[in-house]
Amino acid sequence: MAWYSSGNSNAELVDNLVENGLLSPGVVEAAFRSVDRALFVPNGYESVAYEDRPLKEGNVHLSAPHIYCAVLENLELVPNSRHSFLNLGIGSGYLSCICSHILGDKSQSFGVDIHSDVLNHCQAAISNWVESIDYAVATPILYQGNGLELSNEGECRLGFDRIYVGASITPHDLKNIQGFLAPGGILVAPVDDRLVQVKRSSNKFVEKTITAVHFAPMLTNPSHSVYIPASTWNVSTHHMYPDVFQSSVKELLLCSRSQYVQPAKKEPVGNVNLACVLPKEVWIHVLSFTHKRWFEPSPSPEEILAAELSREKDLRAEAEEQNQELARQNEVLKNERNHYLQLIQRIRRDTANALVEQREAFLMQGIVPREDPLRDASVELLRETQNTLNIGRNYNLSMSFYEESEDERSTSDNSEMDIEEDDDMEDLDLNLTMSLSMEAGNNQNNRAERSTHRAVSFANGEL
């Protein structure tokens, strides 16, 4: 239903995305409604702004809205959080503004693009959107450079909570970019022809394929490294830092107001409360050199183990769902294969009968048939389809043997008595299944084979 979600307005576009099951009701839907797509389309494309299709003019590009739905659902953004978001290949700024709406004004948003005209378009579109709303958001900060050449210093060294890549990258590039995720972070990117999600747990990365997509490749040239400076703490940016950072700074500055009286000519016993020794002004200067994760405690071994167990549980559940889906698809393919085999048998029977009737008609009229391209092609068709039938029949037999053997093995595993007798019964059942299957397969194809042999013999003048 992806291409049937277009509308005549932003509200109608979002309504159709929700109705077609592409967009879940909630915070993501509200963000789509708040960010008008018409503000971000290239000049001259305003009349098609609400069509569910990609738009491109020069270097400015917007993906189809249904693609952004899949991206946002898998980024798993936390509303009104202090997460940092990095958009590599920012395109038009549309997705970054949707993320800013969800993450809130305490978050951080960064955009990188190699084209200066794209950055100019994004800056103007973002400014127009900010002016159209009546609430505070974290305005994306834009940097020019190649998204494949991020510096390891600054904000990149700390890592980002969420990363989106707006152009197709290689698996090698994915491995490099996922290294810029903070622990617990999520990355969504098109890798070759797949849209993938990567979650980081400690130093482990779990990759999942979302859907098949087709994106233009990320440019490797020109070379232009990108350095994103680390955010600096001060009183005005204090509200953007994590709760643990804010509470630690509060306690530290409160302690700096107290008096520490050191006994004369006597060393203090135990640890010295340095917060009381240094004045508040010094601590404010020191804190400006810290990053937002400075006061976060390291996870305990129990917490690490619990996170790993949770991750393994999720992977097991996902693998079970994939197995069930593969089993369903395999059943559909098996039914289709059997249907085509039956269709081939029908065509063979009709062709063989037609050849026989033609040969008999010639003999009754006393006509010796000359070269007949249609007859020769029909005979060749019979030979080729016979090979196809043999392959399909052998496959069905092998699958039937495998499934019977699997059932018998699972049954024998539940019994611990008379093992030798059970093994003999398994062999007997397997031989019986093989005989019955071969007999059924032979009966199914005997008529077609007889007709085929008779038709070929007539065609070659042997009868």
DOLOBA-591328 format. One record per residue (C-alpha): residue in three letters; chain; x, y, z. Coordinates in pm, 1 decimal. Example, Ala and Ser with C-alpha at 12.3 -4.5 7.8 and 13.67 -1.06 7.14 Angstrom:
# DOLOBA-591328
{ALA; A; {1230.0; -450.0; 780.0}}
{SER; A; {1367.0; -106.0; 714.0}}
# end
This chain:
# DOLOBA-591328
{MET; A; {0.0; 0.0; 0.0}}
{ALA; A; {307.8; 220.5; -2.6}}
{TRP; A; {235.4; 396.3; -329.2}}
{TYR; A; {-133.1; 454.9; -253.9}}
{SER; A; {-89.0; 694.0; 38.6}}
{SER; A; {-68.5; 1023.2; -149.9}}
{GLY; A; {-294.6; 1308.9; -45.9}}
{ASN; A; {-387.3; 1665.3; -128.4}}
{SER; A; {-259.5; 1801.9; 202.9}}
{ASN; A; {-14.7; 1705.2; 473.5}}
{ALA; A; {-300.9; 1589.6; 699.0}}
{GLU; A; {-446.9; 1371.7; 421.4}}
{LEU; A; {-104.5; 1223.6; 346.4}}
{VAL; A; {-58.6; 1123.8; 712.1}}
{ASP; A; {-416.7; 989.3; 730.7}}
{ASN; A; {-347.6; 761.5; 433.9}}
{LEU; A; {-15.0; 643.6; 577.1}}
{VAL; A; {-190.8; 546.6; 900.1}}
{GLU; A; {-486.4; 386.3; 720.8}}
{ASN; A; {-253.9; 174.2; 505.0}}
{GLY; A; {-65.6; 47.8; 809.4}}
{LEU; A; {259.7; 224.1; 721.6}}
{LEU; A; {255.3; 462.6; 1018.4}}
{SER; A; {168.9; 370.0; 1376.4}}
{PRO; A; {-58.3; 606.5; 1567.2}}
{GLY; A; {127.8; 793.6; 1840.2}}
{VAL; A; {429.8; 1019.4; 1867.4}}
{VAL; A; {561.7; 943.3; 1517.6}}
{GLU; A; {224.5; 1022.7; 1364.6}}
{ALA; A; {208.1; 1349.9; 1560.4}}
{ALA; A; {555.0; 1441.7; 1433.3}}
{PHE; A; {452.6; 1379.0; 1071.9}}
{ARG; A; {152.3; 1606.5; 1122.2}}
{SER; A; {364.2; 1879.6; 1279.5}}
{VAL; A; {628.0; 1886.9; 1003.7}}
{ASP; A; {470.6; 1997.3; 674.5}}
{ARG; A; {646.7; 1821.8; 387.9}}
{ALA; A; {573.8; 2112.1; 153.1}}
{LEU; A; {828.2; 2324.2; 343.3}}
{PHE; A; {1111.0; 2091.5; 241.7}}
{VAL; A; {1042.9; 2002.5; -123.2}}
{PRO; A; {1262.6; 2158.4; -393.5}}
{ASN; A; {1140.5; 2475.8; -558.9}}
{GLY; A; {872.7; 2405.7; -818.0}}
{TYR; A; {759.5; 2078.3; -658.7}}
{GLU; A; {503.6; 2226.0; -420.8}}
{SER; A; {212.2; 2080.9; -623.5}}
{VAL; A; {336.4; 1723.6; -563.1}}
{ALA; A; {461.3; 1774.2; -208.7}}
{TYR; A; {203.8; 1536.2; -60.6}}
{GLU; A; {251.1; 1250.6; -305.5}}
{ASP; A; {397.0; 934.7; -157.3}}
{ARG; A; {698.2; 924.5; -383.7}}
{PRO; A; {1057.9; 1043.8; -377.8}}
{LEU; A; {1138.8; 1393.4; -502.6}}
{LYS; A; {1472.5; 1512.2; -637.8}}
{GLU; A; {1595.1; 1834.6; -791.1}}
{GLY; A; {1969.0; 1865.8; -835.3}}
{ASN; A; {2131.1; 1746.4; -514.7}}
{VAL; A; {1824.5; 1808.5; -295.4}}
{HIS; A; {1642.1; 1482.5; -233.1}}
{LEU; A; {1346.6; 1358.0; -29.0}}
{SER; A; {1265.0; 990.9; 6.4}}
{ALA; A; {904.1; 875.8; -21.4}}
{PRO; A; {708.6; 931.2; 303.7}}
{HIS; A; {646.2; 557.8; 348.6}}
{ILE; A; {1024.3; 502.1; 355.8}}
{TYR; A; {1058.6; 761.3; 632.5}}
{CYS; A; {782.6; 576.0; 820.1}}
{ALA; A; {992.7; 258.7; 819.7}}
{VAL; A; {1303.4; 455.2; 919.2}}
{LEU; A; {1138.1; 631.9; 1213.3}}
{GLU; A; {966.6; 319.0; 1342.0}}
{ASN; A; {1303.1; 141.0; 1355.1}}
{LEU; A; {1499.5; 432.6; 1502.3}}
{GLU; A; {1284.3; 383.7; 1815.4}}
{LEU; A; {1315.1; 749.1; 1917.9}}
{VAL; A; {1250.9; 829.5; 2284.4}}
{PRO; A; {1017.7; 1131.9; 2314.3}}
{ASN; A; {1147.3; 1435.9; 2505.2}}
{SER; A; {1482.7; 1274.2; 2574.3}}
{ARG; A; {1835.9; 1408.5; 2572.9}}
{HIS; A; {1943.3; 1182.2; 2290.0}}
{SER; A; {2179.1; 1294.7; 2015.9}}
{PHE; A; {2084.1; 1234.2; 1652.9}}
{LEU; A; {2315.4; 1230.9; 1350.7}}
{ASN; A; {2185.4; 1243.8; 993.1}}
{LEU; A; {2446.5; 1159.7; 730.2}}
{GLY; A; {2334.7; 1284.3; 390.9}}
{ILE; A; {2067.5; 1512.2; 530.0}}
{GLY; A; {1889.6; 1545.4; 192.7}}
{SER; A; {1635.5; 1819.0; 267.8}}
{GLY; A; {1619.0; 1840.4; 648.1}}
{TYR; A; {1269.2; 1687.5; 653.8}}
{LEU; A; {1358.2; 1375.2; 853.1}}
{SER; A; {1582.7; 1567.3; 1093.2}}
{CYS; A; {1297.3; 1803.8; 1180.5}}
{ILE; A; {1061.2; 1511.1; 1243.4}}
{CYS; A; {1321.8; 1362.1; 1478.7}}
{SER; A; {1367.8; 1699.3; 1652.1}}
{HIS; A; {992.6; 1717.4; 1714.2}}
{ILE; A; {996.9; 1373.9; 1879.7}}
{LEU; A; {1320.2; 1408.6; 2078.5}}
{GLY; A; {1233.1; 1753.0; 2218.4}}
{ASP; A; {1430.3; 2066.2; 2292.5}}
{LYS; A; {1676.4; 1893.3; 2528.0}}
{SER; A; {1815.7; 1674.4; 2252.4}}
{GLN; A; {2094.8; 1736.3; 2001.6}}
{SER; A; {2064.1; 1706.6; 1624.2}}
{PHE; A; {2345.2; 1713.3; 1368.7}}
{GLY; A; {2329.4; 1697.1; 989.9}}
{VAL; A; {2610.7; 1631.2; 742.5}}
{ASP; A; {2609.3; 1673.1; 364.7}}
{ILE; A; {2880.4; 1717.1; 108.5}}
{HIS; A; {2686.4; 1962.4; -113.6}}
{SER; A; {2669.9; 2328.0; -18.6}}
{ASP; A; {2343.6; 2381.5; -209.8}}
{VAL; A; {2180.0; 2104.2; -5.4}}
{LEU; A; {2292.7; 2268.6; 318.2}}
{ASN; A; {2157.9; 2605.7; 203.0}}
{HIS; A; {1822.9; 2448.2; 114.6}}
{CYS; A; {1810.5; 2265.0; 448.2}}
{GLN; A; {1894.1; 2576.7; 646.4}}
{ALA; A; {1615.3; 2775.5; 480.3}}
{ALA; A; {1360.4; 2491.6; 514.6}}
{ILE; A; {1446.5; 2432.5; 880.8}}
{SER; A; {1416.0; 2803.4; 957.5}}
{ASN; A; {1074.2; 2817.1; 787.9}}
{TRP; A; {955.9; 2518.9; 989.9}}
{VAL; A; {1082.0; 2658.2; 1321.1}}
{GLU; A; {899.0; 2983.0; 1250.4}}
{SER; A; {575.8; 2791.7; 1177.7}}
{ILE; A; {559.5; 2615.9; 1516.8}}
{ASP; A; {492.1; 2753.3; 1864.3}}
{TYR; A; {708.8; 2521.3; 2075.1}}
{ALA; A; {1082.1; 2483.6; 2136.3}}
{VAL; A; {1285.3; 2225.6; 1946.3}}
{ALA; A; {1651.4; 2136.2; 1908.0}}
{THR; A; {1741.7; 2296.2; 1575.4}}
{PRO; A; {1966.9; 2069.2; 1364.7}}
{ILE; A; {2324.6; 2190.8; 1339.2}}
{LEU; A; {2461.3; 2143.9; 986.9}}
{TYR; A; {2816.7; 2056.9; 877.8}}
{GLN; A; {2960.6; 2026.9; 529.0}}
{GLY; A; {3169.6; 1723.4; 450.3}}
{ASN; A; {3173.5; 1362.8; 337.6}}
{GLY; A; {2963.7; 1141.9; 563.8}}
{LEU; A; {3211.1; 857.2; 512.6}}
{GLU; A; {3495.7; 1063.5; 660.0}}
{LEU; A; {3383.3; 1142.3; 1014.5}}
{SER; A; {3654.8; 1248.2; 1255.2}}
{ASN; A; {3709.8; 1029.9; 1560.8}}
{GLU; A; {3730.2; 1336.2; 1783.8}}
{GLY; A; {3471.4; 1570.3; 1927.5}}
{GLU; A; {3111.2; 1455.1; 1944.3}}
{CYS; A; {3191.6; 1147.7; 1734.7}}
{ARG; A; {3423.5; 1021.8; 2005.6}}
{LEU; A; {3139.1; 1028.5; 2258.1}}
{GLY; A; {2900.6; 853.2; 2017.2}}
{PHE; A; {2546.5; 927.8; 1905.5}}
{ASP; A; {2227.4; 775.0; 2039.9}}
{ARG; A; {2065.7; 758.6; 1695.7}}
{ILE; A; {2216.9; 766.8; 1344.1}}
{TYR; A; {2047.1; 767.3; 1005.6}}
{VAL; A; {2226.4; 741.0; 672.1}}
{GLY; A; {2036.3; 891.4; 378.9}}
{ALA; A; {2231.1; 722.2; 97.0}}
{SER; A; {2327.5; 366.2; 17.7}}
{ILE; A; {2650.3; 245.6; 176.5}}
{THR; A; {2853.7; -74.1; 157.3}}
{PRO; A; {2881.1; -331.0; 438.8}}
{HIS; A; {3234.4; -203.9; 498.6}}
{ASP; A; {3106.5; 152.7; 541.4}}
{LEU; A; {2834.6; 26.4; 776.1}}
{LYS; A; {3095.4; -132.4; 1000.0}}
{ASN; A; {3281.4; 200.1; 1024.4}}
{ILE; A; {2971.9; 415.0; 1085.9}}
{GLN; A; {2820.6; 185.6; 1349.1}}
{GLY; A; {3134.8; 246.6; 1553.7}}
{PHE; A; {3003.6; 600.5; 1617.3}}
{LEU; A; {2700.5; 465.3; 1804.2}}
{ALA; A; {2688.7; 519.2; 2177.7}}
{PRO; A; {2611.9; 209.8; 2391.0}}
{GLY; A; {2242.0; 138.4; 2352.7}}
{GLY; A; {2230.7; 339.8; 2029.5}}
{ILE; A; {2044.9; 251.8; 1708.2}}
{LEU; A; {2147.7; 307.1; 1346.4}}
{VAL; A; {1924.7; 278.9; 1038.0}}
{ALA; A; {2086.6; 282.6; 695.2}}
{PRO; A; {2039.3; 149.2; 340.7}}
{VAL; A; {2313.6; -107.5; 281.3}}
{ASP; A; {2329.2; -203.3; -85.3}}
{ASP; A; {1962.4; -286.0; -154.2}}
{ARG; A; {1855.1; -345.2; 206.9}}
{LEU; A; {1733.6; -105.9; 474.1}}
{VAL; A; {1893.4; -233.4; 794.8}}
{GLN; A; {1874.9; -154.9; 1163.4}}
{VAL; A; {2181.1; -190.9; 1386.6}}
{LYS; A; {2158.2; -190.3; 1765.8}}
{ARG; A; {2463.4; -152.7; 1985.0}}
{SER; A; {2479.0; -335.1; 2316.4}}
{SER; A; {2809.5; -260.8; 2490.1}}
{ASN; A; {3056.9; -354.4; 2213.8}}
{LYS; A; {2823.1; -591.2; 2029.5}}
{PHE; A; {2621.1; -495.2; 1725.4}}
{VAL; A; {2301.1; -669.4; 1619.7}}
{GLU; A; {2190.2; -618.9; 1258.9}}
{LYS; A; {1838.4; -670.8; 1125.4}}
{THR; A; {1703.8; -628.8; 772.4}}
{ILE; A; {1392.9; -407.3; 760.7}}
{THR; A; {1294.8; -413.4; 393.5}}
{ALA; A; {1428.1; -399.0; 39.7}}
{VAL; A; {1503.1; -47.6; -87.1}}
{HIS; A; {1687.7; 132.8; -363.2}}
{PHE; A; {1891.4; 440.9; -265.8}}
{ALA; A; {2149.5; 638.0; -458.6}}
{PRO; A; {2499.1; 549.3; -334.0}}
{MET; A; {2683.7; 765.9; -85.3}}
{LEU; A; {2948.7; 968.3; -266.9}}
{THR; A; {3308.2; 879.3; -192.5}}
{ASN; A; {3446.9; 1184.5; -370.5}}
{PRO; A; {3538.4; 1457.1; -315.5}}
{SER; A; {3724.8; 1381.5; 3.8}}
{HIS; A; {3613.6; 1612.8; 283.8}}
{SER; A; {3657.8; 1512.7; 647.9}}
{VAL; A; {3394.9; 1614.8; 903.1}}
{TYR; A; {3469.3; 1730.0; 1256.6}}
{ILE; A; {3173.1; 1783.6; 1491.2}}
{PRO; A; {3289.2; 1970.7; 1803.1}}
{ALA; A; {3186.4; 1821.9; 2134.2}}
{SER; A; {2919.5; 2019.0; 2316.1}}
{THR; A; {3051.0; 2240.3; 2595.7}}
{TRP; A; {2878.8; 2255.3; 2931.9}}
{ASN; A; {2777.4; 2593.3; 3071.3}}
{VAL; A; {2491.1; 2729.8; 3270.9}}
{SER; A; {2277.2; 2794.0; 2960.5}}
{THR; A; {2319.2; 2437.4; 2824.9}}
{HIS; A; {2284.6; 2267.9; 3162.8}}
{HIS; A; {1923.0; 2160.4; 3090.6}}
{MET; A; {2035.2; 1960.2; 2786.9}}
{TYR; A; {2255.4; 1725.7; 2991.2}}
{PRO; A; {2143.4; 1391.9; 3139.9}}
{ASP; A; {1973.3; 1380.4; 3478.6}}
{VAL; A; {2271.0; 1213.8; 3644.6}}
{PHE; A; {2496.2; 1491.6; 3514.5}}
{GLN; A; {2262.1; 1764.7; 3637.4}}
{SER; A; {2225.3; 1615.2; 3984.1}}
{SER; A; {2602.6; 1565.2; 4015.9}}
{VAL; A; {2670.4; 1926.4; 3915.9}}
{LYS; A; {2405.8; 2047.7; 4159.4}}
{GLU; A; {2561.9; 1857.6; 4450.4}}
{LEU; A; {2910.5; 1969.2; 4350.4}}
{LEU; A; {2820.9; 2338.5; 4337.0}}
{LEU; A; {2622.7; 2318.7; 4659.1}}
{CYS; A; {2924.1; 2171.0; 4835.4}}
{SER; A; {3144.3; 2447.7; 4703.2}}
{ARG; A; {2944.4; 2697.0; 4913.1}}
{SER; A; {3039.2; 2528.5; 5240.6}}
{GLN; A; {3343.8; 2607.5; 5450.8}}
{TYR; A; {3621.7; 2358.8; 5497.6}}
{VAL; A; {3835.6; 2430.2; 5801.6}}
{GLN; A; {4157.5; 2236.0; 5807.4}}
{PRO; A; {4326.7; 2198.5; 6148.1}}
{ALA; A; {4656.0; 2379.8; 6170.0}}
{LYS; A; {4966.4; 2166.4; 6130.9}}
{LYS; A; {4762.9; 1849.8; 6104.6}}
{GLU; A; {4692.9; 1642.6; 5800.7}}
{PRO; A; {4323.8; 1560.8; 5750.9}}
{VAL; A; {4226.5; 1200.5; 5811.4}}
{GLY; A; {4068.5; 1017.2; 5519.5}}
{ASN; A; {3964.4; 1170.8; 5189.1}}
{VAL; A; {3957.6; 1545.0; 5144.4}}
{ASN; A; {3632.9; 1698.0; 5011.6}}
{LEU; A; {3783.1; 1887.7; 4720.9}}
{ALA; A; {3442.9; 2028.6; 4635.5}}
{CYS; A; {3471.2; 2232.2; 4952.3}}
{VAL; A; {3828.8; 2333.0; 4887.8}}
{LEU; A; {3777.4; 2487.0; 4542.4}}
{PRO; A; {3542.5; 2780.7; 4487.8}}
{LYS; A; {3234.7; 2757.3; 4269.8}}
{GLU; A; {3389.5; 2961.0; 3987.2}}
{VAL; A; {3671.8; 2707.1; 3950.6}}
{TRP; A; {3428.7; 2416.0; 3930.9}}
{ILE; A; {3224.3; 2588.2; 3661.8}}
{HIS; A; {3542.9; 2624.5; 3457.7}}
{VAL; A; {3638.3; 2259.5; 3519.8}}
{LEU; A; {3291.9; 2134.3; 3424.0}}
{SER; A; {3316.3; 2306.4; 3086.0}}
{PHE; A; {3573.4; 2041.2; 2990.0}}
{THR; A; {3349.6; 1745.3; 3071.7}}
{HIS; A; {3108.1; 1567.3; 2840.3}}
{LYS; A; {2747.8; 1472.6; 2906.3}}
{ARG; A; {2829.6; 1112.4; 3001.2}}
{TRP; A; {3096.4; 1212.4; 3251.6}}
{PHE; A; {2898.0; 1120.9; 3561.7}}
{GLU; A; {2723.7; 813.0; 3425.5}}
{PRO; A; {2818.4; 508.9; 3636.3}}
{SER; A; {2964.9; 207.6; 3462.8}}
{PRO; A; {2713.3; -78.2; 3435.3}}
{SER; A; {2753.8; -353.1; 3692.3}}
{PRO; A; {2824.6; -712.4; 3584.4}}
{GLU; A; {2466.4; -800.5; 3676.8}}
{GLU; A; {2330.6; -522.6; 3454.4}}
{ILE; A; {2553.8; -629.9; 3165.4}}
{LEU; A; {2441.7; -990.9; 3204.9}}
{ALA; A; {2074.6; -889.6; 3223.1}}
{ALA; A; {2113.7; -682.4; 2905.8}}
{GLU; A; {2281.9; -971.8; 2725.3}}
{LEU; A; {2010.5; -1214.6; 2835.6}}
{SER; A; {1742.0; -974.0; 2718.2}}
{ARG; A; {1916.7; -934.5; 2385.0}}
{GLU; A; {1949.2; -1311.3; 2342.7}}
{LYS; A; {1580.4; -1352.6; 2427.2}}
{ASP; A; {1484.1; -1095.2; 2164.9}}
{LEU; A; {1709.0; -1261.8; 1906.5}}
{ARG; A; {1557.8; -1601.5; 1983.5}}
{ALA; A; {1205.0; -1466.2; 1944.7}}
{GLU; A; {1300.2; -1293.5; 1619.8}}
{ALA; A; {1462.6; -1611.6; 1487.5}}
{GLU; A; {1148.0; -1809.4; 1571.3}}
{GLU; A; {933.9; -1558.8; 1382.3}}
{GLN; A; {1167.5; -1579.7; 1084.3}}
{ASN; A; {1154.7; -1959.9; 1091.2}}
{GLN; A; {774.8; -1954.6; 1094.2}}
{GLU; A; {769.1; -1709.5; 805.2}}
{LEU; A; {1018.1; -1920.1; 608.7}}
{ALA; A; {809.1; -2231.9; 674.2}}
{ARG; A; {500.9; -2051.6; 546.4}}
{GLN; A; {683.5; -1930.1; 235.1}}
{ASN; A; {823.1; -2278.6; 177.1}}
{GLU; A; {472.3; -2425.2; 190.3}}
{VAL; A; {351.6; -2167.0; -60.9}}
{LEU; A; {643.8; -2244.2; -292.4}}
{LYS; A; {582.3; -2617.7; -257.1}}
{ASN; A; {219.1; -2574.3; -359.1}}
{GLU; A; {321.0; -2358.0; -652.9}}
{ARG; A; {581.2; -2615.1; -762.3}}
{ASN; A; {325.9; -2896.4; -751.7}}
{HIS; A; {79.9; -2682.0; -944.0}}
{TYR; A; {335.1; -2615.0; -1216.6}}
{LEU; A; {429.6; -2982.4; -1233.0}}
{GLN; A; {64.2; -3072.1; -1282.8}}
{LEU; A; {39.7; -2802.9; -1548.9}}
{ILE; A; {344.4; -2943.9; -1727.3}}
{GLN; A; {191.1; -3292.1; -1718.3}}
{ARG; A; {-128.8; -3157.4; -1870.6}}
{ILE; A; {61.3; -2978.2; -2146.9}}
{ARG; A; {264.6; -3292.5; -2216.1}}
{ARG; A; {-48.3; -3505.5; -2235.8}}
{ASP; A; {-221.7; -3263.9; -2473.0}}
{THR; A; {89.8; -3231.5; -2689.3}}
{ALA; A; {142.7; -3607.3; -2703.7}}
{ASN; A; {-218.6; -3668.9; -2797.1}}
{ALA; A; {-201.3; -3403.8; -3069.5}}
{LEU; A; {111.1; -3566.0; -3217.2}}
{VAL; A; {-50.9; -3908.8; -3213.0}}
{GLU; A; {-365.7; -3778.6; -3380.6}}
{GLN; A; {-159.5; -3600.8; -3646.0}}
{ARG; A; {44.9; -3914.1; -3718.9}}
{GLU; A; {-264.3; -4135.2; -3741.1}}
{ALA; A; {-433.3; -3886.2; -3975.1}}
{PHE; A; {-129.9; -3891.5; -4205.0}}
{LEU; A; {-123.0; -4273.5; -4207.9}}
{MET; A; {-494.9; -4296.8; -4285.1}}
{GLN; A; {-451.5; -4059.7; -4580.9}}
{GLY; A; {-140.3; -4239.4; -4698.8}}
{ILE; A; {69.0; -3926.0; -4659.4}}
{VAL; A; {435.0; -3950.7; -4565.2}}
{PRO; A; {503.6; -3644.8; -4345.1}}
{ARG; A; {799.4; -3434.3; -4442.0}}
{GLU; A; {997.1; -3207.2; -4213.8}}
{ASP; A; {759.0; -3038.4; -3973.3}}
{PRO; A; {916.4; -2769.0; -3747.6}}
{LEU; A; {609.9; -2765.4; -3525.6}}
{ARG; A; {624.3; -3141.3; -3477.7}}
{ASP; A; {997.5; -3130.6; -3407.6}}
{ALA; A; {947.2; -2853.9; -3150.7}}
{SER; A; {670.6; -3053.4; -2985.1}}
{VAL; A; {892.1; -3361.3; -2958.6}}
{GLU; A; {1171.8; -3148.1; -2809.4}}
{LEU; A; {922.1; -3000.4; -2562.4}}
{LEU; A; {823.2; -3348.7; -2449.8}}
{ARG; A; {1185.9; -3444.4; -2391.1}}
{GLU; A; {1264.5; -3125.1; -2197.8}}
{THR; A; {954.8; -3142.3; -1978.6}}
{GLN; A; {1028.8; -3506.1; -1899.7}}
{ASN; A; {1353.5; -3392.8; -1735.6}}
{THR; A; {1165.3; -3127.7; -1539.8}}
{LEU; A; {912.2; -3385.3; -1419.3}}
{ASN; A; {1189.6; -3621.8; -1312.0}}
{ILE; A; {1360.4; -3346.6; -1112.2}}
{GLY; A; {1034.1; -3244.7; -944.1}}
{ARG; A; {940.1; -3605.1; -868.1}}
{ASN; A; {1281.2; -3680.3; -717.3}}
{TYR; A; {1263.3; -3363.2; -508.1}}
{ASN; A; {919.5; -3455.8; -374.2}}
{LEU; A; {1042.7; -3804.8; -290.6}}
{SER; A; {1352.6; -3675.7; -111.8}}
{MET; A; {1148.2; -3421.9; 86.8}}
{SER; A; {896.0; -3689.8; 180.4}}
{PHE; A; {1179.9; -3918.5; 299.2}}
{TYR; A; {1332.1; -3631.4; 499.2}}
{GLU; A; {1005.7; -3533.3; 667.1}}
{GLU; A; {920.6; -3895.9; 748.2}}
{SER; A; {1269.4; -3950.1; 889.1}}
{GLU; A; {1244.5; -3633.5; 1099.9}}
{ASP; A; {908.4; -3743.9; 1243.1}}
{GLU; A; {1040.4; -4089.6; 1320.8}}
{ARG; A; {1354.0; -3950.5; 1486.8}}
{SER; A; {1148.9; -3717.0; 1706.1}}
{THR; A; {923.8; -4009.4; 1803.3}}
{SER; A; {1215.2; -4234.0; 1888.3}}
{ASP; A; {1373.5; -3962.5; 2101.4}}
{ASN; A; {1072.4; -3975.6; 2334.6}}
{SER; A; {1118.9; -4346.4; 2405.3}}
{GLU; A; {1402.6; -4502.1; 2607.0}}
{MET; A; {1293.6; -4871.0; 2581.0}}
{ASP; A; {1337.8; -5129.3; 2307.1}}
{ILE; A; {1582.3; -4911.3; 2115.5}}
{GLU; A; {1686.4; -5180.6; 1871.6}}
{GLU; A; {1325.8; -5270.8; 1796.2}}
{ASP; A; {1241.2; -4902.5; 1735.5}}
{ASP; A; {1533.8; -4871.7; 1495.6}}
{ASP; A; {1411.9; -5174.9; 1301.6}}
{MET; A; {1062.9; -5026.2; 1283.8}}
{GLU; A; {1207.9; -4697.4; 1160.4}}
{ASP; A; {1388.8; -4878.0; 879.0}}
{LEU; A; {1075.8; -5074.8; 794.8}}
{ASP; A; {860.2; -4761.1; 792.2}}
{LEU; A; {1114.0; -4574.9; 586.3}}
{ASN; A; {1137.1; -4855.7; 330.1}}
{LEU; A; {758.3; -4878.5; 318.0}}
{THR; A; {731.0; -4500.3; 270.9}}
{MET; A; {990.2; -4517.1; -6.4}}
{SER; A; {806.5; -4797.2; -182.6}}
{LEU; A; {469.4; -4629.5; -154.9}}
{SER; A; {609.3; -4294.4; -267.2}}
{MET; A; {786.2; -4449.3; -566.2}}
{GLU; A; {473.7; -4642.3; -659.1}}
{ALA; A; {260.4; -4329.1; -630.4}}
{GLY; A; {507.6; -4129.3; -835.8}}
{ASN; A; {523.5; -4397.5; -1103.1}}
{ASN; A; {144.6; -4428.4; -1122.5}}
{GLN; A; {114.4; -4051.6; -1149.1}}
{ASN; A; {347.3; -4032.4; -1449.8}}
{ASN; A; {289.8; -4366.4; -1626.1}}
{ARG; A; {6.5; -4234.3; -1840.8}}
{ALA; A; {199.0; -3922.7; -1946.1}}
{GLU; A; {512.7; -4127.9; -2016.8}}
{ARG; A; {324.4; -4382.2; -2227.5}}
{SER; A; {168.3; -4101.1; -2428.9}}
{THR; A; {507.1; -3938.1; -2466.1}}
{HIS; A; {683.5; -4252.4; -2584.4}}
{ARG; A; {404.1; -4329.5; -2825.1}}
{ALA; A; {406.4; -3974.5; -2963.3}}
{VAL; A; {782.4; -3974.0; -3007.6}}
{SER; A; {773.8; -4312.8; -3178.1}}
{PHE; A; {498.7; -4195.6; -3414.1}}
{ALA; A; {691.7; -3877.5; -3487.4}}
{ASN; A; {1006.6; -4075.5; -3570.2}}
{GLY; A; {814.8; -4319.9; -3792.5}}
{GLU; A; {880.4; -4622.6; -3566.9}}
{LEU; A; {503.9; -4714.8; -3547.0}}
# end
